[in-house]
Amino acid sequence: MVNPIWIIAVTLFSIFLMPILGIINKKITKYFAFVPLIFNLYVSILIMLKQQLMPSVTTTGKFWPPIAINLVADHFTALFLLLINLMAIL
């Protein structure tokens, strides 16, 4: 099953990598901005396709609430992730 934590991790990694790439070459950052969007689109499609009847719950840091944040992924959230990422790419 696809872990929805990758959506947050890849997006944050790309945000922190953009200024470093901007120092090297300014034109790379324009094209690199689409990499996390395409990856998030891919993950949301995989969540929609591989999701079964029960939603998946991912705990961050192996802690339970109220200490950690739970990420819940079901068909509804995957559909909205798909729509948001499609709109961001367009």
C-alpha positions in Angstrom: 0.0 0.0 0.0 1.1 3.6 -0.7 2.1 5.6 2.3 0.6 9.1 2.2 3.5 10.5 4.3 5.5 10.6 1.0 3.3 13.5 -0.2 4.4 15.6 2.7 8.0 14.4 2.7 8.7 14.9 -1.0 7.0 18.3 -1.0 9.1 19.6 2.0 12.3 18.2 0.5 11.7 19.9 -2.7 10.9 23.2 -1.0 14.2 23.1 0.9 16.1 22.0 -2.2 14.8 24.9 -4.4 17.0 27.7 -3.0 20.1 25.5 -3.4 19.2 24.7 -7.0 18.6 28.4 -7.5 22.1 29.2 -6.5 23.4 26.8 -9.1 21.1 27.7 -12.0 18.0 29.8 -12.0 16.3 28.0 -14.9 16.4 24.6 -13.1 14.0 25.9 -10.4 11.3 26.7 -12.9 11.3 23.1 -14.2 12.0 21.5 -10.8 8.9 23.0 -9.4 6.8 20.5 -11.4 8.6 17.4 -9.9 6.8 17.3 -6.5 3.5 18.1 -8.3 3.9 15.2 -10.6 5.0 12.9 -7.8 2.0 13.9 -5.7 -0.3 13.3 -8.6 1.3 9.8 -9.0 0.8 9.0 -5.3 -2.8 10.2 -5.2 -3.6 8.0 -8.2 -1.9 5.0 -6.5 -3.9 5.7 -3.3 -7.1 5.8 -5.4 -6.3 2.5 -7.2 -4.9 0.5 -4.3 -7.3 1.7 -1.6 -9.7 -0.9 -0.3 -12.9 -0.4 1.6 -11.1 0.6 4.8 -9.2 3.9 5.0 -5.5 3.7 5.8 -4.3 5.4 8.9 -0.7 6.4 9.1 0.8 7.5 12.4 3.8 9.8 12.4 6.7 8.8 14.6 4.9 5.7 16.0 3.0 7.9 18.4 -0.7 8.1 18.9 -2.8 11.3 19.2 -2.7 13.8 20.8 1.2 13.6 20.6 1.3 12.8 16.9 -0.7 13.6 13.8 -2.6 10.8 12.0 -2.8 10.8 8.3 -6.0 9.2 7.0 -6.3 8.3 3.3 -9.4 7.1 1.7 -11.1 7.5 -1.7 -12.5 10.9 -0.9 -9.1 12.4 0.2 -7.4 10.7 -2.8 -10.0 12.3 -5.2 -9.4 15.7 -3.8 -5.6 15.2 -3.9 -5.9 14.3 -7.5 -8.1 17.3 -8.3 -5.8 19.7 -6.4 -2.6 18.3 -8.1 -4.2 18.4 -11.6 -5.2 22.1 -11.0 -1.7 22.9 -9.8 -0.1 21.4 -12.8 -2.4 23.2 -15.2 
